[in-house]
Amino acid sequence: MIKVNVTGGELSKKEIDAYVARAQEKYPNGEVNEMNIKLDGDYVDISYRYCPPSFDRIRRITGYLVGTLDRFNDAKYAEVQDRVKHSLA
């Protein structure tokens, strides 16, 4: 559900739905969660606020690129526990 804020005038439900449909069509991969519509005479300014993207953190641990340690066996997990972490101080 997209939250829609209208300033500078009023829009009908049909017009708001058309702007929401346009946003979803224009940005199919972005999850718009808020839309600000500013009316100024014959002009309409639209700004979008997106949901933060989800991502998995990937690290290089003991020679492997991993996101989590849940697939490591006991020996590889022990290697992770024994390693020395270096800081960039």
C-alpha positions in Angstrom: 0.0 0.0 0.0 1.4 3.3 -1.1 0.8 6.3 1.2 -0.1 9.4 -0.9 0.2 13.0 0.3 -1.4 15.7 -1.8 -0.6 19.4 -1.3 -1.7 22.5 -3.1 -5.1 21.3 -4.0 -7.3 18.2 -4.2 -7.3 15.2 -6.5 -10.0 12.6 -7.0 -9.5 9.0 -6.0 -9.4 8.1 -9.7 -6.5 10.6 -10.4 -4.6 9.4 -7.3 -5.0 5.8 -8.5 -3.7 6.8 -11.9 -0.5 8.4 -10.4 0.0 5.3 -8.2 -0.3 3.0 -11.3 2.1 5.2 -13.2 4.7 5.0 -10.4 4.4 1.2 -10.3 4.7 1.0 -14.1 7.6 3.4 -14.2 9.5 1.8 -11.4 8.6 -1.9 -11.5 11.7 -3.0 -9.4 11.5 -0.2 -6.8 9.1 -0.6 -3.9 7.4 2.8 -3.6 6.0 3.2 -0.1 5.2 6.9 -0.2 4.3 9.4 -2.9 4.1 13.2 -2.5 2.0 15.0 -5.1 2.3 18.8 -5.1 -0.2 20.7 -7.3 0.8 24.1 -8.6 -1.7 25.4 -11.1 -1.4 23.3 -14.3 1.8 21.6 -13.0 2.2 18.5 -10.8 5.4 17.7 -9.0 5.7 14.1 -7.9 8.3 12.7 -5.5 8.6 9.1 -4.4 10.0 7.5 -1.3 11.1 3.9 -1.6 11.4 1.1 0.8 14.9 0.4 1.8 16.3 -2.4 -0.4 17.0 -5.7 1.3 20.4 -7.2 0.9 22.6 -10.0 2.2 26.0 -9.2 3.6 28.6 -11.3 1.9 32.1 -11.7 3.5 35.2 -13.6 2.6 35.9 -16.0 5.4 38.5 -18.7 5.2 38.7 -18.5 1.4 35.0 -18.6 0.8 32.4 -15.9 0.0 29.6 -16.5 2.5 26.6 -14.7 3.8 26.0 -16.9 6.9 28.0 -19.6 8.6 25.1 -22.1 8.7 26.4 -24.3 5.9 29.9 -24.6 7.4 30.9 -28.0 8.9 32.4 -28.2 12.4 36.0 -27.9 11.2 35.3 -24.8 9.0 33.3 -23.2 11.8 36.3 -23.8 14.2 38.6 -22.1 11.7 36.3 -19.1 11.7 36.4 -19.0 15.5 40.2 -19.2 15.6 41.0 -16.6 13.0 42.5 -13.2 13.9 40.5 -10.2 12.8 42.6 -7.2 11.7 41.3 -3.7 12.2 42.0 -0.7 10.0 43.0 1.6 12.8 
